[in-house]
């Protein structure tokens, strides 16, 4: 093969095995929320937010990034379905609860982001606010459980990463936060609180 062919023939791409479970995880979370047999059936907002969080969680786990476009789409879909459901059912308490929750969590997380640079990425702040809004629309307890489970999972992951990488480079490892947030969302919305 000549140099001209080598430059024009695309390189053979290897299948990224880490991202293989992304569609499976998104579908599993959506199916789990849809098949919830508890006293509180998940609404459309919970299904969309759960599937979006699963997709963002796989992206965060594999690439340690959260594409801004995906976050904006998730925020828009969450807001539109929440307002649409409130208008359709003439029940404005859930979106108002979500709005108050967004204000509280945004102030808390942005303060943390400003006070401790590098402790949390701003993409994680945005996704956490979206997840809390959707969980708070279900109930306050669901929102609190979502945050607590996410923080516990993130803390355990940080301790494990610190212990396993102690003998390696002195660089701080990046811990993906959104996978724990997605699991916290499922637990918070599914368990009747």
N, C-alpha and C positions, 0 to 999 in steps of 0.2 A: 504494500500500500504506500502510495506516495504521500508527500506532505500535504498536497491539496486535498486528497481524500481524507486524510487524518483530521484535517480542520473542518471538513464539511460533514463527516459521518458523526452522528451524535453518539456520545459515550453511552455505554450500556448502563442503565440505571439499576441500582440495587433496590429491592423492596425494603422500605423502612419498617422493620418488624415492630418497632415501638409504637407506631401509629396505627397498627393493624386493628386494635381494639376500639378505635375512636367511634366508628359507626355503631358497633355493637353496644358500647356503653351508652351512647345517646338513646338508642332504641330501647335498651333495657330500663333506663331510668324513666322514659316516657311510658313504657308498658307497665312498670311497677306503679307509677302514679295513677295510671288509668284503671288498673285493676284493684285499686285500694278498696277493701271491703269494709273499712271502718265507718264510723258514724258520719265522718266528714268526707264527702267525695271531693276529689280534686277538681278544681275548675280549670278552664282553658288557660288561664294565666299561669297556674302551677305547672301544667303540662308543657307549655312553651318555655317557661323559665327553666324547668328541669332539664329539658332536652338541650336548650342553649347552654346551660351550665355544664352539662356532660360534654358537649362539643368543645367548649372553652377549656374544660379540665384536661381533656386529652391533648389539646394544643399546648397548654401550659406545662403539662408533664413531659411532653416530648421535646418542645423547643424552648421552654422557659420564656415565652413571649405571649402576649395577648393582643392580637390584631385589633386596632382601634375600630375598624369598620365592623368587625364581628360584635364588639361590645356595644357599639351604637345601634346596630340592628336588634340585638337582644333587648336593649333598653327601650327602643321604639316599640317593638312587638309587645313587651311587657306592659308598657303604658297604654297602648291602644286596646289591648284585650281587657285590661283592668277597667278602663273608662267605658269601653263598649259593654262589658258585663254589668257595670253599675247602671248604665243608662237603660239597658234591656230589662233588668230586674228591678229598677228603681230602688236600688240599695246603695247609698253613697257612703256608708260607714267603712267598708273595706278600703276604697281608694283614699279616704281621708286618713285612716289609720296608717296606710302605706306612706302617705305624704309626710305625716308627722315623724314616722320612723326613718324616712329618708333624711329628713333634716337632722335628727338626733345622731344617726350613725355617720352621716357625712361630716358633721362638725367634729365628732370624736375621732374618726379615722384621718381626716385632713390635719387635725391637730397633732396626731401621732406621726403622720407623714412629715410634717414640718419640724416637729420637735426632735425626732430621731431619724435623720436622713439615712436611708439604706435599710431601715428596719422593715419597711413594707413598700412595695412598688405601687406607683399610682394606678396602674391597671388593676391591681388587686383591690385598691380602694373603690374604684368605679364598679367592679363586678360585685363586690361585697354589698355596696349600696343597692344595686339592682336586686340581688338575691334577698336582702333583708326586706325590701319593699314588697316583693312577691310573697314572702313568708308572713310578713306583718298583715298583709291583706287577708290571710287566712285567720291568724290570731296573733296577739302579742307574744304568747308563749312560743308559738312556732318560730317567730323571728328570733327570740332569745335563744332557743335551742339550736337554731341554725348557726348562730354566731359561736355559741359555746362549743358545739361539736367541731366546727371548723378550726377554732383556736386550739382545742385539745389535739386534734389530728396534726395540725401544723407544729405544735410544740413537741409531740412525740417524734415527728419526722426530723425536726431540728436536733433533738437529742441524739437520735440514731445517726444522723449525718455527722454530727460533731464527734461522736465516739468512733465511728468507722473511718473518718478522715483525719484523725488526730496525727497519725504518722505520715500523712501525705503533705501536700503543699500547704503553706500557711494561709492560702486564700479562703475566704469564707464561702461555703457552698451556697448556691441559690436553691431555696426550698420552694417548690410550686405550691401555692396556697389554694388555688381554685379547685383541685380535686377534693380536698377536705371540705371546702365550701359546698361543693355539689352534693357530697354525702350528707353534710349537715342539713342542707335544704331538703333532701329526701326524708331524712329522719324527722325534721321539724314539721314538715307538711303532712307526712303519713301518719305519725303517731297522734292519736287524739289527745290533745292537751287540754 
